[in-house]
Amino acid sequence: MKCVLFLLSALLILLCALFSGCIGDTATPPPATMVPPAESTTVPVIVTMPTPAPTTERIRMLPAERQVNLVLTKDRPTSEIHLQYQGGPGEIYLTRVTMRVYTSDTDYQEYIMSKGKKPVPGDEIIVQGTRAGDRCEVFVISAGTRYKVMDQPVFGGMYY
């Protein structure tokens, strides 16, 4: 008996919940009111530029014989971003390394390692970042083909 009573009360509550909402669009809009014309005032408009989006190019792995070692870090106290080239088996194919840095307060800046010359192990790009998170994209030109090898946020320079 208790089970039947429980099921009936649950069914009644379910039906009430279904019919309590609006069935159709029967609401009428509120009547329009006349607003007297106001004095003309100039309101300043602030236009903000959107943060630039990183490239949509996908990260591509270098072929095994063209692999090179790149280390991307951010120094905590100074917020400097370091990209260090450490050589690798694909060193003979490598012609250029570039890094694009998207900071949180400006557009992006692009940096070229070794002033556009062939990098040697130990070459480094050092960029002043922000205290907030920055985003870095690293491109490598190996045997005439451009590869995007890194696209990652770098954090550092925050509180200890």
Secondary structure as GFF3:
##gff-version 3
##sequence-region A 1 160
A	DSSP	alpha_helix	2	19	.	.	.	ID=ss1
A	DSSP	three_ten_helix	64	66	.	.	.	ID=ss2
A	DSSP	beta_strand	70	74	.	.	.	ID=ss3
A	DSSP	beta_strand	80	85	.	.	.	ID=ss4
A	DSSP	beta_strand	94	102	.	.	.	ID=ss5
A	DSSP	beta_strand	108	112	.	.	.	ID=ss6
A	DSSP	three_ten_helix	113	116	.	.	.	ID=ss7
A	DSSP	beta_strand	124	128	.	.	.	ID=ss8
A	DSSP	beta_strand	134	142	.	.	.	ID=ss9
A	DSSP	beta_strand	145	154	.	.	.	ID=ss10
###
